[in-house]
Amino acid sequence: MSRIFFLGAGKMATAIAGGLVRSGRYSAEELTAFDVSPEAAKLFTGKTQVACATTDPARLAEEAEAVLLAVKPQMLVRALEPLQGTLTGKPVLSIVAGVPITRLSELTGSGRVIRIMPNTPALVGMGAAGFAPGPDATAEDEALADNVLSAVGLAFRTEEKYLDAVTALSGSGPAYVFAFIQALADGGVAEGLPRDMATRLAAQTVLGSAEMVLRTGIHPTVLKDQVTSPAGTTSRAREALENGAFAGTVIAAVRAAARRSEELGRN
């Protein structure tokens, strides 16, 4: 009997399962998975050492203590059809984007649903996720979700109504950061640095700065001021950022993503 069954073996499922095994929280033998694609199943097993079947998902779901849904939203109904009756009363974790808890409960027959919004840095063990428990989820179910997600990064419990904000901030956030890294590197290249050096310097600068925020607990404004000397290079650069409405543009991007997440959820 497995402890967690993954329905879907794509990149995010692979990241989570791999993180659970690497962290020692679960052995590969305690996890199982299913995917309709033989190629995806092979990649999943190759990266996680967890067995991934391409037939008989109902048996695997029946034998598991908990299930993690990791299929594309448009495939969810079809993927759950063979599992009817096997999920009742079991904790169901879902990383299926945009599908609300009420709908997940209807489709799975389980009230013990926890909806999760992960992000792609989980692929390198540095994810940031929010999870929202349904009304019938137990404290043990919440602990399970936290244990699973913290194996690949940070995890925060929240209410479902805030998951659109989590989606906009950390779910879509890597794209904003990648754009910033590229812009930093482009600035370095414009000043004569080789492209590879500029990109690596930019990425390491973002990584180190983020680590300072997390490790020190110091507010970003204070850290920002610590870097800024009066009338120095950073002061001049910050002036240029403010003239370009840098902060306002980022805030607008997060809010636009949140509105789009709400639209997708309604549809």
Secondary structure, DSSP 8 states (H G I E B T S, - for coil): --SEEEE--SHHHHHHHHHHHHHTSS-GGGEEEE-S-HHHHHHHHHHH---EESS-HHHHHHH-SEEEE-S-GGGHHHHHGGGTTTSTTS-EEE--TT--HHHHHHHHS-S-EEEEE--GGGGGT-EEEEEEE-TT--HHHHHHHHHHHHTTEEEEE--GGGHHHHIIIIISHHHHHHHHHHHHHHHHHHTT--HHHHHHHHHHHHHHHHHHHHHH---HHHHHHHH--TTSHHHHHHHHHHHTTHHHHHHHHHHHHHHHHHHHHH-
